[in-house]
């Protein structure tokens, strides 16, 4: 939102004011009620990230993007994306428009994390899936910018820490294998665990097929 609506360079004061305006606007009433938070509590939580966000914007939007990433604008926020090719749906935190080598705009999905930087397999995989879903013909609801060929994983807790990931062949294969494995489990038919008295259909107890155990650090 700061990039989309701010014409002057972003400062901590303007970022704090924008955060306060959003929190106090009433748009978040349902979410606050669900979380059991007051507006002041949410604003206090958000405020600890303001400096880190401003530092990142100064480096990549207000300045010349000397480290190779120059942000020209925002394509969408909380964008719902779907891929018929991969059979996946998701919601991208931020889709940025970044400068490419030819002087045009390139679409870059950004996965924002407010926890400590870990660059875990799960976080990297999530970012790469969004990149694959927004690439080429899969960018069905994208802007006029070229499709994504990578994704940015950005952590904000201890100052901006980021890494740009591109879905090379081995990563694509690994993600699609996991997707196919999960799809195979979900496609299993329900299980009849109790046929009831006399085999009556109405008395049957039916349960969904079991899912595989969650992945843990020991599984990697």
Backbone as JSON, one array per atom type, in Angstrom:
{
  "sequence": "XXXXXXXXXXXXXXXXXXXXXXXXXXXXXXXXXXXXXXXXXXXXXXXXXXXXXXXXXXXXXXXXXXXXXXXXXXXXXXXXXXXXXXXXXXXXXXXXXXXXXXXXXXXXXXXXXXXXXXXXXXXXXXXXXXXXXXXXXXXXXXXXXXXXXXXXXXXXXXXXXXXXXXXXXXXXXXXXXXXXXXXXXXXXXXXXXXXXXXXXXXXXXXXXXXXXXXXXXXXX",
  "N": [[0.83, -1.2, 0.0], [1.97, 1.22, 0.72], [3.81, 1.61, -1.35], [2.07, 1.71, -3.49], [0.43, 3.99, -3.14], [1.97, 6.11, -2.25], [3.66, 9.02, -3.15], [5.88, 10.55, -2.47], [9.16, 9.83, -1.0], [9.12, 7.08, 1.29], [8.79, 7.37, 4.78], [9.54, 6.62, 8.26], [7.62, 7.88, 9.81], [5.5, 8.36, 7.98], [4.91, 5.74, 7.29], [4.13, 4.65, 9.75], [1.86, 6.22, 10.2], [0.25, 5.36, 8.08], [-0.14, 2.69, 8.81], [-1.55, 3.01, 11.24], [-3.84, 4.27, 10.27], [-4.98, 2.24, 8.71], [-5.44, 0.21, 10.65], [-7.26, 1.49, 12.34], [-9.42, 1.91, 10.71], [-11.62, 0.29, 10.65], [-11.81, -1.81, 8.91], [-10.76, -4.17, 9.73], [-12.23, -5.38, 11.69], [-13.6, -7.87, 11.99], [-11.47, -9.71, 11.76], [-9.92, -8.94, 13.96], [-11.65, -9.54, 16.06], [-11.81, -12.32, 15.79], [-9.2, -13.02, 16.43], [-9.04, -12.12, 18.98], [-7.93, -9.66, 19.66], [-7.27, -6.22, 20.45], [-7.53, -3.0, 18.8], [-5.39, -1.37, 19.54], [-3.55, -3.24, 20.49], [-2.98, -4.7, 18.16], [-1.84, -2.66, 16.6], [0.44, -2.13, 18.09], [1.82, -4.5, 17.69], [2.24, -4.42, 14.92], [3.8, -2.14, 14.7], [6.43, -2.76, 15.38], [7.56, -3.67, 13.08], [7.76, -1.59, 11.34], [10.1, 0.03, 10.92], [11.82, -1.81, 9.67], [10.41, -2.37, 7.32], [10.41, 0.15, 6.09], [13.16, 0.52, 5.72], [13.65, -1.48, 3.83], [12.07, -0.61, 1.67], [13.31, 1.82, 1.07], [15.73, 0.9, 0.08], [15.05, -0.6, -2.17], [13.04, 0.67, -3.6], [12.92, 3.54, -3.33], [15.62, 4.16, -3.76], [18.16, 3.31, -6.24], [18.08, 0.59, -6.48], [20.52, -0.87, -6.24], [21.45, -3.39, -5.6], [20.46, -5.08, -7.44], [17.71, -5.45, -7.45], [15.07, -3.67, -8.3], [12.21, -2.03, -7.46], [9.37, -1.16, -9.18], [6.65, -0.87, -8.85], [3.44, -2.01, -7.54], [1.7, -4.88, -8.33], [-0.4, -6.4, -7.25], [-2.09, -7.15, -4.14], [-2.4, -9.62, -1.66], [-3.21, -11.54, -3.56], [-5.34, -13.8, -5.16], [-4.55, -16.79, -6.68], [-4.76, -19.28, -9.19], [-4.04, -22.43, -10.66], [-4.69, -24.32, -13.37], [-3.09, -26.12, -14.64], [-1.34, -27.16, -12.69], [-3.15, -27.82, -10.76], [-3.61, -26.33, -8.41], [-4.28, -23.89, -5.86], [-3.81, -20.65, -4.43], [-2.76, -17.87, -2.32], [-1.11, -15.0, -2.88], [1.09, -13.01, -1.03], [2.21, -10.42, -1.8], [2.43, -9.07, -5.04], [4.91, -7.85, -6.89], [6.06, -5.34, -9.24], [8.95, -5.41, -10.91], [12.02, -4.07, -12.18], [13.3, -5.24, -15.27], [16.01, -6.6, -17.3], [15.67, -5.54, -19.82], [14.5, -3.13, -19.49], [11.82, -3.12, -19.01], [8.92, -4.23, -17.1], [8.9, -6.82, -14.71], [7.09, -9.44, -13.26], [7.01, -10.21, -9.82], [6.44, -12.44, -7.35], [6.05, -12.12, -3.84], [6.74, -13.61, -0.81], [5.91, -12.93, 2.37], [7.27, -13.05, 5.63], [6.85, -12.91, 9.09], [8.19, -14.03, 11.15], [11.32, -15.27, 12.55], [14.17, -15.39, 10.41], [14.49, -18.28, 8.51], [14.55, -19.64, 6.14], [13.46, -22.1, 5.45], [12.7, -25.39, 4.08], [9.94, -25.58, 3.71], [9.08, -22.89, 3.56], [10.56, -21.93, 1.36], [9.61, -23.66, -0.63], [6.9, -22.89, -0.72], [7.1, -20.25, -1.71], [8.25, -20.79, -4.23], [6.25, -22.3, -5.48], [4.27, -20.36, -5.91], [5.63, -18.8, -7.76], [5.79, -20.6, -9.92], [3.08, -20.89, -10.5], [2.43, -18.39, -11.42], [3.8, -18.14, -13.73], [4.27, -17.62, -17.19], [1.73, -19.01, -19.25], [0.21, -19.58, -17.05], [-0.28, -17.3, -15.68], [-2.96, -16.18, -15.49], [-4.59, -14.18, -14.45], [-2.98, -11.99, -14.33], [-1.16, -8.83, -14.52], [-0.2, -6.62, -17.25], [2.47, -7.03, -17.24], [5.38, -9.13, -17.77], [5.31, -12.68, -17.06], [6.13, -14.35, -13.92], [9.46, -15.38, -13.09], [10.66, -16.24, -10.88], [10.75, -16.03, -7.26], [10.46, -14.03, -4.32], [11.55, -14.45, -1.08], [10.94, -13.01, 1.91], [11.93, -11.97, 5.04], [11.02, -10.23, 8.01], [11.39, -9.89, 10.74], [13.89, -9.52, 12.21], [15.05, -7.33, 10.95], [15.25, -6.65, 7.43], [15.63, -9.59, 5.67], [16.38, -11.48, 2.92], [15.89, -13.61, 0.04], [16.18, -14.48, -3.34], [14.51, -16.86, -5.19], [14.58, -19.28, -7.77], [12.63, -21.48, -9.73], [14.24, -24.11, -10.57], [14.87, -27.08, -12.57], [15.16, -29.38, -10.86], [13.98, -28.5, -8.47], [11.38, -27.93, -9.32], [10.54, -30.53, -10.05], [10.67, -31.83, -7.56], [8.72, -30.43, -6.03], [6.4, -30.93, -7.54], [6.25, -33.7, -7.34], [5.67, -33.98, -4.61], [3.2, -32.68, -4.62], [1.72, -34.44, -6.26], [1.79, -36.74, -4.72], [0.31, -35.95, -2.44], [-2.12, -35.42, -3.72], [-2.78, -37.98, -4.51], [-3.32, -39.21, -2.04], [-5.55, -37.67, -1.23], [-7.38, -38.43, -3.13], [-8.27, -40.9, -2.43], [-10.93, -43.17, -1.67], [-13.7, -42.77, 0.7], [-13.67, -44.5, 3.9], [-15.33, -47.29, 5.18], [-15.97, -47.88, 8.43], [-17.65, -49.06, 10.22], [-20.26, -51.14, 9.7], [-22.72, -51.18, 10.85], [-25.84, -52.43, 12.31], [-26.88, -55.38, 10.89], [-25.92, -54.66, 8.42], [-27.06, -52.34, 7.42], [-27.36, -49.58, 5.27], [-27.9, -46.99, 6.15], [-26.97, -47.03, 8.73], [-24.27, -47.12, 8.61], [-20.94, -46.23, 9.5], [-18.92, -43.86, 8.2], [-15.75, -42.75, 7.27], [-13.42, -40.23, 6.21], [-10.68, -41.01, 4.06], [-7.47, -41.76, 5.5], [-4.82, -39.34, 5.94], [-1.34, -38.78, 5.04], [1.29, -38.8, 7.54], [2.34, -35.69, 9.05], [5.13, -33.82, 7.7], [8.31, -33.66, 9.26], [11.25, -32.17, 10.76], [12.96, -34.32, 10.87], [12.37, -35.76, 8.66], [13.6, -34.74, 6.45]],
  "CA": [[0.0, 0.0, 0.0], [2.86, 2.38, 0.75], [4.35, 1.78, -2.7], [0.99, 1.99, -4.44], [-0.23, 5.29, -2.96], [2.89, 7.15, -1.78], [4.43, 9.64, -4.22], [7.15, 10.96, -1.89], [9.85, 8.73, -0.34], [8.47, 6.61, 2.51], [9.51, 7.59, 6.04], [8.94, 5.88, 9.37], [6.42, 8.6, 10.23], [4.41, 8.12, 7.03], [4.55, 4.33, 7.38], [3.37, 4.49, 11.0], [0.55, 6.83, 10.0], [-0.53, 4.48, 7.2], [-0.53, 1.53, 9.61], [-2.59, 3.44, 12.18], [-5.05, 4.54, 9.5], [-5.58, 0.96, 8.34], [-5.93, -0.49, 11.84], [-8.4, 2.22, 12.91], [-10.42, 2.17, 9.68], [-12.77, -0.59, 10.8], [-11.78, -2.9, 7.93], [-10.2, -5.38, 10.34], [-13.02, -5.68, 12.88], [-13.85, -9.31, 12.09], [-10.21, -10.4, 12.03], [-9.52, -8.64, 15.34], [-12.53, -10.31, 16.95], [-11.42, -13.73, 15.7], [-7.91, -13.17, 17.09], [-9.12, -11.66, 20.36], [-7.02, -8.53, 19.82], [-7.8, -4.87, 20.32], [-6.83, -2.22, 17.78], [-4.11, -0.91, 20.09], [-2.64, -4.39, 20.55], [-2.54, -4.98, 16.79], [-0.96, -1.58, 16.17], [1.73, -2.33, 18.77], [2.49, -5.62, 17.01], [2.66, -3.97, 13.59], [4.78, -1.06, 14.79], [7.8, -3.26, 15.49], [8.07, -3.98, 11.75], [7.74, -0.39, 10.49], [11.45, 0.44, 10.54], [12.36, -2.78, 8.73], [9.72, -2.18, 6.05], [10.9, 1.39, 5.49], [14.53, 0.26, 5.26], [13.59, -2.28, 2.6], [11.53, 0.23, 0.6], [14.35, 2.78, 0.68], [16.78, 0.21, -0.66], [14.61, -1.21, -3.43], [12.06, 1.48, -4.31], [13.32, 4.95, -3.37], [16.95, 4.24, -4.34], [18.25, 2.76, -7.59], [18.11, -0.86, -6.48], [21.88, -1.2, -6.64], [21.74, -4.81, -5.4], [19.86, -5.86, -8.52], [16.26, -5.54, -7.34], [14.46, -2.34, -8.33], [10.75, -2.14, -7.44], [8.7, -0.06, -9.89], [5.26, -0.73, -8.43], [2.75, -3.17, -6.97], [0.66, -5.42, -9.21], [-1.57, -6.82, -6.47], [-1.87, -7.51, -2.74], [-3.26, -10.75, -1.29], [-3.77, -11.96, -4.85], [-5.73, -15.2, -5.29], [-4.08, -17.36, -7.93], [-5.11, -20.67, -9.42], [-3.36, -23.03, -11.8], [-5.31, -25.55, -13.86], [-2.02, -27.05, -15.02], [-0.82, -27.82, -11.5], [-4.22, -28.18, -9.85], [-3.31, -25.68, -7.14], [-4.74, -22.54, -5.6], [-3.08, -20.01, -3.35], [-2.92, -16.43, -2.15], [0.22, -14.4, -2.84], [1.1, -11.84, -0.15], [2.4, -9.23, -2.62], [3.0, -9.25, -6.38], [5.6, -6.62, -7.25], [6.56, -5.12, -10.59], [10.36, -5.07, -10.76], [12.69, -3.76, -13.45], [14.08, -6.31, -15.88], [17.2, -6.16, -18.03], [15.27, -4.83, -21.04], [13.89, -1.86, -19.13], [10.39, -3.29, -18.76], [8.54, -4.71, -15.77], [8.78, -8.26, -14.49], [6.26, -9.75, -12.1], [7.75, -10.94, -8.79], [5.67, -12.74, -6.14], [6.8, -11.99, -2.59], [6.19, -14.28, 0.36], [6.35, -12.2, 3.56], [7.27, -13.79, 6.88], [7.11, -12.04, 10.24], [9.02, -14.74, 12.11], [12.76, -15.19, 12.35], [14.58, -15.94, 9.11], [14.91, -19.68, 8.54], [14.67, -20.13, 4.77], [13.17, -23.53, 5.54], [12.19, -26.03, 2.86], [8.53, -25.25, 3.56], [8.94, -21.5, 3.12], [11.08, -21.84, -0.01], [8.66, -24.35, -1.51], [5.7, -22.06, -0.87], [7.42, -19.15, -2.63], [8.48, -21.31, -5.57], [4.96, -22.69, -6.06], [3.63, -19.15, -6.43], [6.34, -18.42, -8.98], [5.38, -21.52, -10.98], [1.68, -20.63, -10.84], [2.33, -17.1, -12.11], [4.73, -18.14, -14.86], [3.77, -17.87, -18.54], [0.29, -19.12, -19.44], [-0.48, -19.72, -15.77], [-0.57, -15.96, -15.15], [-4.24, -15.89, -16.14], [-5.18, -12.94, -13.94], [-1.88, -11.08, -14.06], [-1.18, -7.57, -15.23], [0.45, -6.69, -18.55], [3.88, -7.36, -17.07], [5.74, -10.51, -18.06], [5.1, -13.59, -15.96], [7.21, -14.48, -12.95], [10.44, -16.45, -13.28], [11.25, -16.44, -9.58], [9.96, -15.53, -6.13], [11.26, -13.45, -3.25], [11.19, -14.81, 0.29], [11.38, -11.84, 2.69], [11.69, -12.01, 6.48], [11.04, -8.86, 8.54], [11.47, -9.84, 12.2], [15.16, -8.97, 12.7], [15.6, -6.56, 9.84], [14.94, -7.33, 6.18], [16.5, -10.65, 5.17], [15.67, -11.97, 1.75], [16.59, -14.39, -0.97], [15.4, -14.7, -4.55], [14.57, -18.27, -5.6], [14.03, -19.6, -9.09], [12.27, -22.9, -9.77], [14.98, -24.9, -11.55], [14.24, -28.36, -12.88], [15.1, -30.28, -9.71], [13.0, -27.99, -7.52], [10.06, -28.16, -9.91], [10.22, -31.95, -9.95], [10.41, -32.16, -6.16], [7.43, -29.86, -5.62], [5.31, -31.63, -8.23], [6.14, -35.03, -6.76], [4.93, -33.83, -3.35], [1.82, -32.36, -4.99], [1.07, -35.65, -6.76], [1.63, -37.66, -3.59], [-0.82, -35.48, -1.65], [-3.33, -35.62, -4.53], [-3.1, -39.41, -4.44], [-3.97, -39.47, -0.75], [-6.87, -37.02, -1.21], [-8.27, -39.11, -4.07], [-8.72, -42.18, -1.88], [-12.36, -43.15, -1.3], [-13.98, -42.88, 2.14], [-13.51, -45.83, 4.48], [-16.42, -47.74, 6.04], [-15.35, -48.45, 9.63], [-18.66, -49.81, 10.96], [-21.4, -51.33, 8.81], [-23.96, -51.09, 11.59], [-26.59, -53.67, 12.52], [-27.49, -55.98, 9.72], [-25.41, -54.11, 7.17], [-27.91, -51.26, 6.94], [-26.58, -48.47, 4.72], [-28.11, -45.8, 6.96], [-26.26, -47.15, 10.0], [-22.82, -47.19, 8.36], [-20.07, -45.13, 9.9], [-17.96, -43.65, 7.12], [-14.74, -41.73, 7.55], [-12.53, -39.9, 5.11], [-9.44, -41.78, 4.04], [-6.42, -41.1, 6.28], [-3.77, -38.59, 5.25], [0.0, -39.14, 5.54], [1.76, -38.05, 8.7], [3.01, -34.43, 8.69], [6.58, -33.83, 7.59], [9.05, -33.04, 10.36], [12.66, -31.94, 10.44], [13.65, -35.6, 10.74], [12.04, -36.37, 7.38], [14.33, -34.1, 5.36]],
  "C": [[0.86, 1.25, 0.0], [3.42, 2.66, -0.63], [3.27, 2.23, -3.65], [0.49, 3.42, -4.34], [0.73, 6.42, -2.58], [3.69, 7.7, -2.96], [5.8, 10.09, -3.72], [7.84, 9.75, -1.26], [9.19, 8.37, 0.99], [9.38, 6.87, 3.7], [8.85, 6.74, 7.12], [7.66, 6.55, 9.83], [5.25, 8.31, 9.3], [3.97, 6.66, 7.07], [3.74, 4.06, 8.63], [1.97, 5.07, 10.87], [-0.34, 5.96, 9.12], [-1.0, 3.24, 7.95], [-1.65, 1.87, 10.57], [-3.91, 3.68, 11.46], [-5.76, 3.24, 9.13], [-6.19, 0.26, 9.54], [-7.19, 0.17, 12.39], [-9.54, 2.44, 11.92], [-11.68, 1.33, 9.82], [-12.78, -1.75, 9.83], [-11.38, -4.23, 8.56], [-11.0, -5.85, 11.55], [-13.21, -7.19, 13.05], [-12.58, -10.08, 12.42], [-9.75, -10.18, 13.46], [-10.36, -9.44, 16.33], [-12.13, -11.78, 16.96], [-10.12, -13.99, 16.45], [-7.95, -12.78, 18.56], [-8.18, -10.52, 20.66], [-7.78, -7.21, 19.75], [-7.02, -4.14, 19.23], [-5.47, -1.76, 18.28], [-3.09, -2.04, 20.16], [-2.11, -4.74, 19.16], [-1.55, -3.92, 16.32], [0.42, -1.71, 16.83], [2.52, -3.45, 18.11], [3.03, -5.19, 15.65], [3.81, -2.98, 13.67], [6.22, -1.56, 14.84], [8.41, -3.59, 14.13], [8.24, -2.74, 10.87], [9.14, -0.02, 10.01], [12.03, -0.51, 9.49], [11.72, -2.63, 7.35], [10.24, -0.94, 5.33], [12.32, 1.21, 4.96], [14.52, -0.5, 3.93], [13.09, -1.44, 1.43], [12.57, 1.26, 0.13], [15.39, 2.12, -0.22], [16.32, -0.2, -2.06], [13.6, -0.37, -4.21], [12.51, 2.93, -4.44], [14.7, 5.12, -4.01], [16.96, 3.55, -5.7], [18.28, 1.25, -7.63], [19.47, -1.4, -6.88], [22.22, -2.68, -6.44], [21.02, -5.69, -6.41], [18.36, -5.99, -8.47], [15.69, -4.13, -7.24], [12.95, -2.49, -8.47], [10.15, -0.91, -8.12], [7.26, 0.14, -9.44], [4.72, -2.02, -7.86], [1.66, -3.61, -7.93], [-0.58, -5.8, -8.43], [-1.12, -7.15, -5.05], [-2.87, -8.59, -2.36], [-3.98, -11.29, -2.54], [-4.1, -13.46, -4.83], [-5.31, -15.71, -6.66], [-4.49, -18.82, -8.0], [-4.44, -21.18, -10.67], [-4.08, -24.32, -12.19], [-4.25, -26.59, -14.2], [-1.53, -27.83, -13.81], [-1.92, -28.26, -10.54], [-4.04, -27.59, -8.47], [-3.96, -24.31, -7.07], [-3.93, -21.96, -4.45], [-3.35, -18.53, -3.29], [-1.53, -15.83, -1.93], [0.17, -13.13, -1.99], [1.18, -10.55, -0.96], [2.96, -9.65, -3.97], [3.59, -7.91, -6.81], [5.88, -6.56, -8.75], [7.99, -4.62, -10.44], [10.98, -4.87, -12.14], [13.44, -4.98, -13.97], [15.21, -5.74, -16.71], [16.86, -5.34, -19.26], [14.62, -3.49, -20.75], [12.4, -1.93, -18.91], [10.13, -3.74, -17.33], [8.43, -6.23, -15.78], [7.99, -8.49, -13.21], [7.07, -10.59, -11.11], [6.85, -11.19, -7.58], [6.58, -12.69, -4.91], [6.05, -12.71, -1.48], [6.78, -13.61, 1.6], [6.24, -13.08, 4.79], [7.62, -12.84, 8.01], [7.9, -12.75, 11.33], [10.5, -14.57, 11.81], [13.14, -15.9, 11.05], [15.07, -17.37, 9.27], [15.21, -20.22, 7.15], [14.48, -21.65, 4.73], [12.67, -24.06, 4.21], [10.73, -25.65, 2.62], [8.34, -23.84, 3.02], [9.43, -21.33, 1.68], [10.12, -22.5, -0.99], [7.41, -23.55, -1.75], [5.96, -20.93, -1.86], [7.59, -19.65, -4.06], [7.18, -21.75, -6.25], [4.24, -21.47, -6.62], [4.31, -18.68, -7.71], [5.92, -19.3, -10.15], [3.96, -21.23, -11.44], [1.51, -19.33, -11.61], [3.2, -17.03, -13.36], [3.99, -18.42, -16.16], [2.26, -17.95, -18.61], [-0.49, -19.27, -18.15], [-0.85, -18.36, -15.17], [-1.87, -15.44, -15.74], [-4.84, -14.57, -15.69], [-4.1, -11.92, -13.6], [-2.05, -9.79, -14.82], [-0.5, -7.74, -16.58], [1.93, -7.01, -18.43], [4.13, -8.82, -17.41], [5.51, -11.37, -16.83], [6.33, -13.73, -15.08], [8.18, -15.59, -13.36], [11.2, -16.71, -11.98], [10.33, -15.9, -8.5], [10.9, -15.05, -5.04], [10.69, -13.89, -1.91], [11.8, -13.75, 1.2], [10.95, -11.99, 4.14], [11.89, -10.61, 7.06], [11.33, -8.77, 10.03], [12.73, -9.12, 12.69], [15.84, -8.09, 11.67], [15.4, -7.34, 8.56], [16.02, -8.35, 5.8], [15.75, -11.35, 4.05], [16.56, -12.84, 0.89], [15.64, -14.62, -2.14], [15.61, -16.15, -4.99], [13.95, -18.43, -6.98], [13.77, -21.1, -9.16], [13.02, -23.65, -10.87], [14.34, -26.28, -11.68], [14.11, -29.27, -11.66], [14.07, -29.82, -8.69], [11.58, -28.18, -8.03], [9.64, -29.61, -9.73], [9.88, -32.34, -8.52], [9.06, -31.66, -5.68], [6.27, -30.6, -6.26], [5.16, -33.06, -7.73], [5.38, -34.99, -5.44], [3.46, -33.53, -3.62], [1.09, -33.61, -5.43], [0.85, -36.66, -5.64], [0.43, -37.25, -2.74], [-2.13, -35.69, -2.4], [-3.75, -37.08, -4.49], [-3.79, -39.78, -3.14], [-5.39, -38.89, -0.72], [-7.87, -37.73, -2.11], [-8.78, -40.45, -3.54], [-10.19, -42.1, -1.46], [-12.53, -43.19, 0.21], [-13.91, -44.32, 2.61], [-14.72, -46.13, 5.37], [-15.8, -48.45, 7.24], [-16.35, -49.25, 10.46], [-19.9, -49.92, 10.09], [-22.73, -51.31, 9.54], [-24.65, -52.44, 11.72], [-27.18, -54.16, 11.22], [-27.01, -55.4, 8.41], [-26.25, -53.0, 6.6], [-27.05, -50.09, 6.47], [-26.7, -47.24, 5.6], [-27.29, -45.83, 8.24], [-24.74, -47.18, 9.83], [-22.11, -45.97, 8.94], [-18.97, -45.01, 8.86], [-17.01, -42.52, 7.5], [-13.94, -41.45, 6.29], [-11.26, -40.73, 5.2], [-8.35, -41.04, 4.81], [-5.42, -40.39, 5.39], [-2.4, -39.02, 5.79], [0.36, -38.3, 6.75], [2.43, -36.75, 8.25], [4.52, -34.61, 8.58], [7.19, -33.15, 8.8], [10.48, -32.83, 9.91], [13.42, -33.23, 10.24], [13.4, -36.25, 9.39], [12.88, -35.83, 6.24], [15.64, -34.83, 5.09]]
}
